[in-house]
Amino acid sequence: MTAIPWYAYLIILFLPLLINTVVGIYIQLVLKRINRQEGKAPWTYKKSLISAIVIGAPMGALTQMLLQEALARYVYISDTSQWNLVIFAAVFSPWLIMSGYSASLWYTKKKGYTMLYEYLRIRHAKIDYPDEDSDFTVKHYHEKHDNREE
């Protein structure tokens, strides 16, 4: 075992946070899609924050502990540093999930990636159906019938 330099310490610190941010944003999107599919009210910022804390804190601590366990035979990290890294990951993972989600929304809107923005926003454009009748359409069918499952 060898003592690690400062830049390796930063990699050990930020790699689990990066992994947790990406996975946490994906889990948030899946939960929001399930919520939308069930026809419930849209998520509020408070609900997103609570789910980010519930998802991010344990996942951040667990990922940090697993990374330290994998690196234990190669590098030496003191016991106090190990627990400091675990607590740091548990505290900052939820905030990085929320800020990463907001940053990805901002970036996709700024760059004009409309489809990606709609995917991240969990809002879908209303489907416009043709007004004329044909062999394959029924005029005003979707206005009169509930079409959430289609």
NORTAGI-V776008 format. One record per pair of residues at least 12 apart in sequence whose ideal C-beta (glycine too) atoms are under 10 Angstrom apart, sorted by the first residue. I is the first residue (numbers start at 0). J is the second residue. If there is no record, write none. Layout:
{{I J} {I J}}
This chain:
{{0 70} {0 71} {0 72} {0 73} {0 74} {0 75} {0 76} {1 73} {1 74} {1 75} {2 74} {2 75} {2 76} {2 77} {3 70} {3 73} {3 74} {3 75} {3 76} {3 80} {4 74} {7 70} {7 74} {7 76} {8 74} {8 76} {8 80} {8 84} {10 66} {10 70} {11 63} {11 66} {11 67} {11 70} {11 74} {11 76} {11 80} {11 81} {11 84} {12 63} {12 66} {12 80} {12 83} {12 84} {12 87} {12 88} {12 91} {13 87} {13 88} {13 91} {13 95} {14 62} {14 63} {14 66} {14 88} {15 58} {15 59} {15 60} {15 61} {15 62} {15 63} {15 64} {15 65} {15 66} {15 67} {15 84} {15 85} {15 87} {15 88} {15 92} {16 55} {16 59} {16 62} {16 63} {16 87} {16 88} {16 91} {16 92} {16 94} {16 95} {16 96} {16 99} {17 62} {17 95} {17 99} {18 58} {18 59} {18 62} {18 63} {18 66} {18 88} {18 92} {19 54} {19 55} {19 56} {19 57} {19 58} {19 59} {19 60} {19 61} {19 62} {19 63} {19 88} {19 89} {19 91} {19 92} {19 93} {19 95} {19 96} {19 99} {20 51} {20 55} {20 59} {20 91} {20 92} {20 93} {20 94} {20 95} {20 96} {20 97} {20 98} {20 99} {20 100} {20 102} {20 103} {21 95} {21 96} {21 99} {22 54} {22 55} {22 58} {22 62} {22 92} {22 96} {23 50} {23 51} {23 54} {23 55} {23 58} {23 59} {23 92} {23 93} {23 95} {23 96} {23 97} {23 99} {23 100} {24 51} {24 54} {24 55} {24 95} {24 96} {24 97} {24 99} {24 100} {24 102} {24 103} {24 119} {25 96} {26 50} {26 51} {26 53} {26 54} {26 55} {26 58} {26 96} {27 42} {27 47} {27 50} {27 51} {27 54} {27 55} {27 96} {27 97} {27 99} {27 100} {27 119} {27 121} {28 100} {28 118} {28 119} {28 120} {28 121} {30 42} {30 46} {30 47} {30 50} {30 54} {30 121} {31 46} {31 47} {31 50} {31 100} {31 119} {31 120} {31 121} {32 118} {32 121} {34 46} {34 121} {35 121} {35 122} {35 123} {35 147} {36 121} {36 147} {36 148} {37 147} {38 145} {38 147} {38 148} {41 121} {41 122} {42 121} {44 97} {44 101} {47 96} {47 97} {47 100} {47 101} {48 93} {48 94} {48 96} {48 97} {49 93} {50 93} {50 96} {50 97} {51 92} {51 93} {51 94} {51 95} {51 96} {51 97} {51 98} {51 99} {51 100} {52 89} {52 90} {52 92} {52 93} {52 94} {52 96} {52 97} {53 93} {54 92} {54 93} {54 96} {55 88} {55 89} {55 90} {55 91} {55 92} {55 93} {55 94} {55 95} {55 96} {55 97} {56 88} {56 89} {56 90} {56 91} {56 92} {56 93} {56 96} {57 89} {57 92} {58 88} {58 89} {58 92} {58 93} {58 96} {59 85} {59 86} {59 87} {59 88} {59 89} {59 90} {59 91} {59 92} {59 93} {59 95} {59 96} {60 82} {60 84} {60 85} {60 86} {60 87} {60 88} {60 89} {60 90} {60 92} {61 85} {61 88} {61 89} {62 85} {62 88} {62 89} {62 92} {63 81} {63 82} {63 84} {63 85} {63 86} {63 87} {63 88} {63 89} {63 92} {64 81} {64 82} {64 84} {64 85} {64 88} {64 89} {66 84} {66 85} {66 88} {67 80} {67 81} {67 82} {67 84} {67 85} {68 81} {100 119} {103 115} {103 116} {103 119} {104 116} {104 119} {104 120} {106 119} {107 119} {107 120} {108 120} {125 141} {126 141} {126 146} {126 149} {127 141} {128 140} {128 141} {128 142} {128 146}}
